Amino acid sequence: DFDRWLRERPGYDCVIDGPNVAYDDQNYVGGRFNYYQVEDLRQQVQLSGRQPLIVMPSKYMPSSFDHAKIPNHTRRQRHATTDLSVEELLIIEHWRQLDVVFECQVSGKDDWLWMYASLHGPGRLVVTNDEMRDHWLHLIEHRLFRRWKETQIIHFEFERSQDPSRWNIRLCPPSAWTHASQTAPTGEWHFACEEDDTWLCVRPLGEMGELMRAVRGPEADLDHTAPSTPWVARTAPTAASGSTGSRL
C-alpha cells in the first residue's frame, strides 16, 4: 500500500520523521508530542525549496475531537496520554488537506517507511536526528548504510530561548561528499578531517610518482621540481579532480 501511494504521489523530495521531530527536546516535566514543531519544520523545509512529506504513526493522527487523546512517550511521562487542543487537531487536518502526510497504521514501523521513501527516487532526503542504531544490522552492510546516512540525512535543531515554546529552526543538510577516504585517477588521496569539512590531500612524489605515471599514463604526470617527499595540503575533492566520492 505504501509503495503504491508513493508512486501515485511523486512530487515530494524530502521526508520528515514526524515523531522524531515532535519529541525533540521534550524530555522534561510537561513535555509532550509537539505538533507545532513538526508544522514549523515542514514550513521551513518548504521555504528551502523542497517538497516535504511527513511520515506519522496513525496513533498520533486522531480524526475527531471525541478521540483526541494520544500517547505521551517522553521519558518523563512514558505511560501517560495527552489530550489534544483544537489548534493541534486543525494542524492534523491541514496536513491531510495538503496531502503532505502518510499515516502509518502499523505501530513501530514508521522508521522503515521513511527510510524506504528516501530511496524511492533520486535526490530524496530525510529530516531526522534518529541515529538508527537499531536498524542498520537488519539492512545493508554497515559501510554502505553509513554512507547513506552521510548523504541523505538532514539534521535539525530547535534553538530555544528561555521560553521553551519559542524557537528558531536550524537545518543541517548533508555534505556533498561522504567522509570516506577517496582516491582520484591521478593518484591523489583525499582524507576527510573530523573537525570540519576540509580535506587532507596527499599526492605521491618521487619513486611513487614515477610508478603512478608508468601505471596511469600522462594524466599522472607530477611536478618533479617539488621535493621527493609527499606533498600535503588541505583542500576539498571536486569533480574535476576525479574523486570517487559522491551521493548515493
Residue frames relative to the residue before (quaternion, step in Angstrom):
aa qw qx qy qz dx dy dz
D 1.0000 0.0000 0.0000 0.0000 0.00 0.00 0.00
F 0.6711 0.4922 -0.3026 0.4646 3.59 0.91 -0.88
D 0.6375 0.5245 -0.3289 0.4586 3.58 0.96 -0.81
R 0.6626 0.4857 -0.3054 0.4815 3.60 0.92 -0.85
W 0.6336 0.5309 -0.3310 0.4552 3.60 0.98 -0.79
L 0.6506 0.5114 -0.3150 0.4647 3.60 0.99 -0.80
R 0.6556 0.5109 -0.3208 0.4541 3.59 0.95 -0.82
E 0.6894 0.4693 -0.2811 0.4749 3.57 1.06 -0.67
R 0.7490 0.2975 -0.1791 0.5642 3.57 1.26 -0.26
P 0.0129 0.8775 -0.4786 0.0273 3.60 0.48 1.19
G 0.5260 0.7168 -0.3782 0.2579 3.60 1.21 -0.27
Y 0.6317 0.5763 -0.3563 0.3767 3.61 1.02 -0.64
D 0.0656 -0.7925 0.6028 0.0656 3.59 -1.22 0.48
C 0.7368 0.2807 -0.2091 0.5785 3.59 1.27 0.30
V 0.1794 -0.7999 0.5693 0.0627 3.59 -0.67 1.13
I 0.2082 -0.7833 0.5779 0.0956 3.58 -0.87 0.98
D 0.3388 -0.7138 0.5843 0.1851 3.56 -0.86 1.06
G 0.3224 -0.8252 0.4310 0.1712 3.56 0.13 1.36
P 0.7206 0.4362 -0.2875 0.4559 3.65 0.63 -0.99
N 0.6263 0.5461 -0.3475 0.4345 3.59 1.00 -0.74
V 0.6655 0.4753 -0.2928 0.4954 3.58 1.04 -0.77
A 0.6860 0.5149 -0.2946 0.4212 3.58 0.87 -0.95
Y 0.7373 0.4004 -0.2293 0.4934 3.60 1.06 -0.71
D 0.4058 0.7283 -0.4775 0.2775 3.62 1.22 0.02
D 0.8544 0.0263 -0.0691 0.5143 3.59 -0.89 1.04
Q 0.5051 0.6633 -0.4217 0.3564 3.61 1.03 0.66
N 0.4882 0.6727 -0.4307 0.3516 3.60 1.23 0.24
Y 0.4988 0.5767 -0.4870 0.4260 3.53 0.52 1.26
V 0.6468 -0.4953 0.3833 0.4353 3.56 -1.22 0.30
G 0.7696 0.2665 -0.2312 0.5322 3.56 -0.62 1.14
G 0.4736 0.6658 -0.4445 0.3672 3.58 1.28 -0.03
R 0.0136 -0.8105 0.5830 -0.0552 3.56 -1.12 0.68
F 0.6339 -0.4687 0.4317 0.4383 3.54 -1.34 0.04
N 0.1529 -0.8535 0.4976 0.0226 3.56 -0.36 1.30
Y 0.2611 -0.7925 0.5376 0.1216 3.59 -0.26 1.30
Y 0.6040 0.5750 -0.3623 0.4164 3.58 1.08 -0.64
Q 0.6168 0.5379 -0.3438 0.4605 3.57 1.06 -0.71
V 0.6649 0.4991 -0.3092 0.4617 3.59 0.90 -0.89
E 0.6785 0.4909 -0.2997 0.4570 3.59 0.89 -0.89
D 0.6538 0.4988 -0.3249 0.4672 3.61 0.94 -0.80
L 0.6620 0.4899 -0.3142 0.4722 3.58 0.96 -0.79
R 0.6059 0.5452 -0.3554 0.4574 3.60 1.03 -0.74
Q 0.6710 0.4869 -0.3006 0.4715 3.58 0.91 -0.87
Q 0.6302 0.5344 -0.3340 0.4536 3.59 1.03 -0.77
V 0.6457 0.5066 -0.3154 0.4764 3.58 0.97 -0.83
Q 0.6558 0.5115 -0.3103 0.4604 3.57 0.96 -0.84
L 0.6486 0.5137 -0.3156 0.4646 3.59 1.01 -0.76
S 0.6389 0.5263 -0.3280 0.4552 3.59 1.17 -0.51
G 0.6277 -0.5750 0.3227 0.4138 3.59 1.29 -0.01
R 0.6197 0.5351 -0.3491 0.4558 3.58 1.25 0.10
Q 0.3930 -0.6938 0.5559 0.2348 3.53 -1.33 0.42
P 0.1977 -0.8423 0.4916 0.0988 3.61 -0.16 1.24
L 0.1193 -0.7361 0.6609 0.0847 3.50 -1.35 0.53
I 0.2418 -0.7745 0.5711 0.1245 3.59 -0.73 1.08
V 0.1560 -0.7419 0.6430 0.1083 3.58 -0.99 0.87
M 0.0487 0.8265 -0.5473 0.1220 3.55 -0.53 1.23
P 0.4566 -0.6593 0.5148 0.3030 3.64 -0.90 0.83
S 0.5595 -0.6476 0.4036 0.3235 3.56 -0.96 0.84
K 0.5739 0.6014 -0.3924 0.3937 3.62 1.13 -0.46
Y 0.6939 0.4197 -0.2723 0.5179 3.60 1.25 -0.31
M 0.6753 0.4790 -0.2783 0.4869 3.58 1.28 0.19
P 0.0183 0.8190 -0.5727 0.0306 3.65 0.54 1.07
S 0.4008 -0.7512 0.4882 0.1918 3.54 -1.14 0.71
S 0.8008 0.1657 -0.0932 0.5680 3.59 1.17 -0.30
F 0.6244 -0.5580 0.3959 0.3769 3.53 -1.24 0.46
D 0.5948 0.5852 -0.3636 0.4142 3.60 1.14 -0.55
H 0.7684 0.2759 -0.1572 0.5557 3.58 1.17 -0.54
A 0.3606 0.7698 -0.4577 0.2607 3.58 1.18 0.54
K 0.4452 0.6341 -0.4964 0.3916 3.55 0.59 1.20
I 0.0416 -0.8124 0.5812 -0.0230 3.57 -0.73 1.07
P 0.5682 -0.5827 0.4375 0.3825 3.63 -1.18 0.37
N 0.2432 -0.7334 0.6148 0.1579 3.53 -1.24 0.53
H 0.0630 -0.8460 0.5289 -0.0237 3.58 -0.26 1.29
T 0.2950 0.7147 -0.5694 0.2792 3.58 1.04 0.68
R 0.6235 -0.5747 0.3717 0.3778 3.58 -1.13 0.55
R 0.6579 0.5113 -0.3130 0.4558 3.58 1.09 -0.62
Q 0.8038 0.1644 -0.0611 0.5684 3.61 1.11 -0.62
R 0.0394 0.8769 -0.4788 0.0137 3.54 0.96 0.92
H 0.7802 0.3156 -0.1779 0.5100 3.61 0.97 -0.68
A 0.4769 0.6719 -0.4364 0.3615 3.57 1.22 0.36
T 0.2808 -0.7129 0.6033 0.2213 3.53 -1.34 0.05
T 0.2615 -0.7627 0.5772 0.1291 3.54 -1.26 0.46
D 0.3169 -0.7173 0.5899 0.1928 3.56 -1.00 0.88
L 0.3443 -0.7617 0.5158 0.1879 3.57 -0.83 1.00
S 0.4372 -0.6718 0.5358 0.2656 3.51 -1.21 0.61
V 0.6643 -0.4694 0.3826 0.4383 3.57 -1.29 0.16
E 0.6331 0.5440 -0.3357 0.4365 3.59 0.98 -0.82
E 0.6638 0.4956 -0.3086 0.4674 3.60 0.97 -0.81
L 0.6352 0.5092 -0.3302 0.4777 3.59 1.02 -0.70
L 0.6323 0.5243 -0.3327 0.4632 3.58 1.07 -0.67
I 0.6064 0.5360 -0.3568 0.4665 3.60 1.08 -0.65
I 0.6440 0.5215 -0.3171 0.4612 3.57 0.94 -0.89
E 0.6801 0.4773 -0.2902 0.4748 3.57 0.88 -0.93
H 0.6018 0.5572 -0.3501 0.4526 3.59 1.08 -0.67
W 0.6434 0.5134 -0.3213 0.4682 3.61 0.96 -0.81
R 0.6621 0.5097 -0.3111 0.4528 3.54 0.93 -0.86
Q 0.6696 0.4994 -0.3070 0.4561 3.57 0.91 -0.83
L 0.6835 0.4624 -0.2785 0.4914 3.57 1.10 -0.69
D 0.3102 -0.7631 0.4964 0.2739 3.58 1.28 -0.35
V 0.4414 0.6895 -0.4570 0.3476 3.57 0.89 0.98
V 0.7007 0.4166 -0.2697 0.5126 3.60 1.20 0.30
F 0.1598 -0.7286 0.6544 0.1241 3.54 -1.18 0.72
E 0.2542 -0.7809 0.5589 0.1149 3.57 -0.78 1.10
C 0.2602 -0.7876 0.5466 0.1148 3.55 -0.47 1.27
Q 0.3110 -0.7948 0.4988 0.1509 3.56 -0.59 1.17
V 0.6941 0.4457 -0.2710 0.4961 3.60 1.14 -0.58
S 0.4114 -0.7420 0.4745 0.2343 3.56 -0.53 1.18
G 0.8249 0.2510 -0.1937 0.4680 3.55 -1.01 0.89
K 0.6534 0.5273 -0.3136 0.4435 3.60 1.26 -0.05
D 0.4246 0.7319 -0.4629 0.2641 3.61 1.20 0.01
D 0.5805 0.5815 -0.3837 0.4214 3.62 1.10 -0.59
W 0.6559 0.5059 -0.3131 0.4646 3.56 0.94 -0.88
L 0.6545 0.5311 -0.3237 0.4298 3.60 0.99 -0.75
W 0.7105 0.4276 -0.3005 0.4713 3.62 0.80 -0.83
M 0.5855 0.5370 -0.3854 0.4693 3.61 1.14 -0.44
Y 0.6609 0.4956 -0.3034 0.4749 3.57 0.95 -0.87
A 0.6479 0.5301 -0.3265 0.4389 3.60 0.94 -0.85
S 0.6382 0.5355 -0.3333 0.4414 3.60 1.06 -0.68
L 0.7130 0.4253 -0.2431 0.5017 3.59 1.20 -0.48
H 0.5029 0.6932 -0.3995 0.3270 3.57 1.29 0.02
G 0.7968 0.0188 -0.0298 0.6032 3.57 1.25 0.05
P 0.6172 -0.5759 0.3789 0.3793 3.61 -1.15 0.43
G 0.8331 0.2766 -0.1850 0.4418 3.55 -1.17 0.63
R 0.5162 0.6448 -0.4244 0.3710 3.60 1.20 0.23
L 0.1809 -0.8059 0.5619 0.0448 3.54 -0.81 1.11
V 0.3119 -0.7284 0.5803 0.1881 3.56 -1.35 0.24
V 0.2321 -0.7388 0.6143 0.1514 3.58 -1.02 0.83
T 0.3615 0.6998 -0.5429 0.2914 3.57 -0.48 1.23
N 0.2752 -0.7126 0.6106 0.2086 3.53 -1.34 0.38
D 0.3980 0.7121 -0.4747 0.3304 3.57 1.29 0.23
E 0.3168 -0.7645 0.5337 0.1741 3.60 -0.76 1.04
M 0.3280 -0.8031 0.4550 0.2013 3.61 1.32 -0.07
R 0.1923 0.8156 -0.5227 0.1567 3.58 1.03 0.74
D 0.6766 0.5007 -0.2917 0.4544 3.59 1.16 -0.57
H 0.7152 0.5043 -0.2425 0.4187 3.59 1.23 -0.27
W 0.6436 0.5904 -0.3676 0.3195 3.58 0.86 -0.85
L 0.5973 0.5714 -0.3739 0.4206 3.63 1.08 -0.55
H 0.6917 0.4638 -0.2712 0.4825 3.58 1.18 -0.55
L 0.6854 0.4901 -0.2751 0.4629 3.58 1.23 -0.18
I 0.8077 -0.2391 0.2047 0.4985 3.56 -0.70 -1.07
E 0.7400 -0.3784 0.3063 0.4642 3.54 -1.34 0.05
H 0.6102 -0.6313 0.3354 0.3415 3.57 -0.90 1.01
R 0.6423 0.5317 -0.3449 0.4311 3.62 0.91 -0.79
L 0.6744 0.4787 -0.2961 0.4779 3.60 0.95 -0.83
F 0.6306 0.5240 -0.3337 0.4652 3.57 1.05 -0.75
R 0.6431 0.5122 -0.3230 0.4688 3.60 0.98 -0.79
R 0.6407 0.5156 -0.3251 0.4669 3.59 1.01 -0.78
W 0.6197 0.5293 -0.3426 0.4674 3.59 1.03 -0.76
K 0.6549 0.5105 -0.3174 0.4580 3.60 0.91 -0.86
E 0.6789 0.5099 -0.2994 0.4352 3.59 0.91 -0.88
T 0.7773 0.3698 -0.1810 0.4757 3.57 1.04 -0.72
Q 0.7502 0.4133 -0.2127 0.4702 3.62 1.19 -0.35
I 0.6924 0.5150 -0.2741 0.4245 3.60 1.15 -0.49
I 0.1756 -0.7255 0.6574 0.1037 3.54 -1.04 0.93
H 0.2107 -0.7668 0.5938 0.1226 3.58 -0.65 1.09
F 0.1836 -0.7909 0.5783 0.0797 3.57 -1.19 0.50
E 0.0781 -0.7707 0.6296 0.0596 3.51 -1.33 0.34
F 0.2510 -0.7234 0.6228 0.1609 3.54 -1.03 0.89
E 0.1803 -0.7889 0.5827 0.0748 3.56 -0.41 1.24
R 0.0987 -0.8490 0.5190 -0.0115 3.55 -0.31 1.31
S 0.3851 -0.6549 0.5930 0.2668 3.48 -1.32 0.47
Q 0.7555 -0.3237 0.2542 0.5098 3.60 -1.13 -0.44
D 0.6589 0.4480 -0.2977 0.5258 3.56 1.20 -0.48
P 0.3418 -0.7824 0.4779 0.2064 3.65 -0.36 1.17
S 0.6353 0.5381 -0.3406 0.4368 3.61 1.22 -0.28
R 0.6844 0.4078 -0.2771 0.5372 3.60 1.30 0.00
W 0.1129 0.8110 -0.5607 0.1234 3.57 -0.89 0.90
N 0.2543 -0.6700 0.6605 0.2241 3.47 -1.47 0.17
I 0.3238 -0.7551 0.5420 0.1766 3.56 -1.03 0.79
R 0.0945 -0.7722 0.6268 0.0440 3.56 -0.93 0.95
L 0.1620 -0.7811 0.5994 0.0660 3.57 -0.72 1.11
C 0.1709 -0.7815 0.5967 0.0633 3.57 -0.95 0.95
P 0.1935 -0.8144 0.5351 0.1139 3.63 0.00 1.22
P 0.5910 -0.5825 0.4137 0.3746 3.59 -1.17 0.46
S 0.5801 -0.5685 0.4528 0.3677 3.52 -1.27 0.42
A 0.5693 -0.5939 0.4473 0.3507 3.54 -1.24 0.49
W 0.7654 0.2575 -0.1421 0.5724 3.58 1.24 -0.44
T 0.4879 -0.6099 0.5229 0.3414 3.56 -1.19 0.49
H 0.4953 -0.6598 0.4791 0.2998 3.57 -1.23 0.40
A 0.4021 0.6907 -0.4968 0.3383 3.58 1.18 0.42
S 0.5741 -0.5673 0.4523 0.3795 3.58 -1.15 0.55
Q 0.1061 -0.8131 0.5723 -0.0041 3.55 -0.94 0.95
T 0.2019 -0.7792 0.5838 0.1061 3.54 -1.13 0.70
A 0.3174 -0.7390 0.5676 0.1757 3.57 -1.14 0.71
P 0.6511 -0.5305 0.3595 0.4068 3.63 -1.16 0.43
T 0.6770 0.4931 -0.2949 0.4599 3.60 1.11 -0.57
G 0.6538 -0.5713 0.2965 0.3979 3.59 1.26 0.19
E 0.5204 0.6307 -0.4379 0.3736 3.60 1.19 -0.16
W 0.2413 -0.7265 0.6223 0.1635 3.52 -1.30 0.56
H 0.1750 -0.7653 0.6128 0.0899 3.56 -1.08 0.83
F 0.0741 -0.7913 0.6069 -0.0028 3.56 -0.81 1.10
A 0.4019 -0.7252 0.5088 0.2317 3.58 -0.79 1.06
C 0.3554 -0.7112 0.5680 0.2129 3.57 -1.06 0.82
E 0.4988 -0.7087 0.4151 0.2770 3.55 -0.77 1.05
E 0.7276 0.4884 -0.2615 0.4046 3.59 0.94 -0.85
D 0.8075 0.0589 -0.0348 0.5859 3.63 1.14 -0.35
D 0.6571 -0.5337 0.3711 0.3817 3.58 -1.29 -0.23
T 0.4594 0.6574 -0.4796 0.3560 3.59 1.15 0.41
W 0.2966 -0.7561 0.5649 0.1455 3.54 -1.28 0.43
L 0.3529 -0.6923 0.5888 0.2225 3.53 -1.24 0.57
C 0.1369 -0.8021 0.5799 0.0396 3.57 -0.63 1.17
V 0.0735 -0.8017 0.5932 -0.0054 3.58 -0.70 1.12
R 0.0810 -0.8007 0.5934 0.0120 3.57 -0.73 1.12
P 0.3641 -0.7363 0.5196 0.2351 3.63 -0.75 0.94
L 0.0753 -0.7860 0.6134 0.0160 3.58 -0.98 0.94
G 0.7099 0.4570 -0.3177 0.4317 3.56 -1.26 -0.16
E 0.8344 -0.1180 0.1108 0.5268 3.57 -0.98 -0.87
M 0.6361 0.5203 -0.3392 0.4579 3.59 1.00 -0.75
G 0.6318 0.5248 -0.3346 0.4620 3.59 1.05 -0.74
E 0.6268 0.5286 -0.3320 0.4663 3.59 1.01 -0.80
L 0.6576 0.5108 -0.3082 0.4601 3.56 0.97 -0.87
M 0.6497 0.5114 -0.3233 0.4603 3.59 0.94 -0.86
R 0.6527 0.5136 -0.3211 0.4550 3.58 0.99 -0.82
A 0.6551 0.5120 -0.3138 0.4586 3.57 1.03 -0.79
V 0.7019 0.4635 -0.2691 0.4692 3.58 0.99 -0.83
R 0.8007 0.3359 -0.1480 0.4734 3.59 0.85 -1.00
G 0.5256 -0.6582 0.4082 0.3520 3.59 1.22 -0.16
P 0.8138 -0.3058 0.1876 0.4573 3.60 -1.30 -0.20
E 0.5904 0.5969 -0.3850 0.3834 3.61 1.08 -0.60
A 0.6978 0.4389 -0.2734 0.4958 3.59 1.19 -0.39
D 0.3127 0.7552 -0.5180 0.2521 3.60 1.21 0.39
L 0.1396 -0.8293 0.5403 0.0285 3.55 -0.55 1.18
D 0.5991 -0.5800 0.4290 0.3473 3.56 -1.26 0.36
H 0.1775 -0.8257 0.5292 0.0811 3.60 -0.32 1.25
T 0.5188 0.6116 -0.4372 0.4071 3.59 1.23 0.15
A 0.5838 0.5811 -0.3665 0.4327 3.55 1.28 -0.29
P 0.6357 -0.5119 0.3938 0.4227 3.61 -1.18 0.33
S 0.5183 -0.6570 0.4561 0.3028 3.58 -1.19 0.51
T 0.5238 0.5664 -0.4525 0.4473 3.55 0.94 0.91
P 0.6331 -0.5457 0.3597 0.4147 3.60 -1.06 0.57
W 0.3115 -0.7318 0.5821 0.1694 3.52 -1.02 0.92
V 0.0908 -0.8148 0.5725 -0.0075 3.57 -0.76 1.06
A 0.1114 0.7833 -0.6068 0.0762 3.57 -0.99 0.82
R 0.4259 -0.6561 0.5461 0.2998 3.52 -1.21 0.48
T 0.1816 0.7675 -0.5908 0.1700 3.53 -0.79 1.02
A 0.3776 -0.6799 0.5585 0.2884 3.56 -1.29 -0.23
P 0.4766 -0.6699 0.4720 0.3182 3.63 -0.88 0.81
T 0.1058 -0.7914 0.6008 0.0399 3.57 -0.99 0.81
A 0.6561 -0.5032 0.3755 0.4187 3.52 -1.28 0.31
A 0.6201 0.5651 -0.3458 0.4201 3.57 1.09 -0.70
S 0.6756 0.4903 -0.3030 0.4598 3.59 1.10 -0.62
G 0.4925 -0.6894 0.4132 0.3339 3.56 1.28 -0.12
S 0.2684 0.7879 -0.5204 0.1905 3.58 1.15 0.41
T 0.4267 -0.7248 0.4879 0.2337 3.53 -1.05 0.82
G 0.5529 0.6156 -0.4087 0.3851 3.62 1.18 -0.21
S 0.1615 0.7780 -0.5947 0.1226 3.55 -1.02 0.77
R 0.6355 -0.4773 0.4195 0.4386 3.51 -1.33 0.02
L 0.5223 -0.5990 0.4994 0.3450 3.53 -1.25 0.52
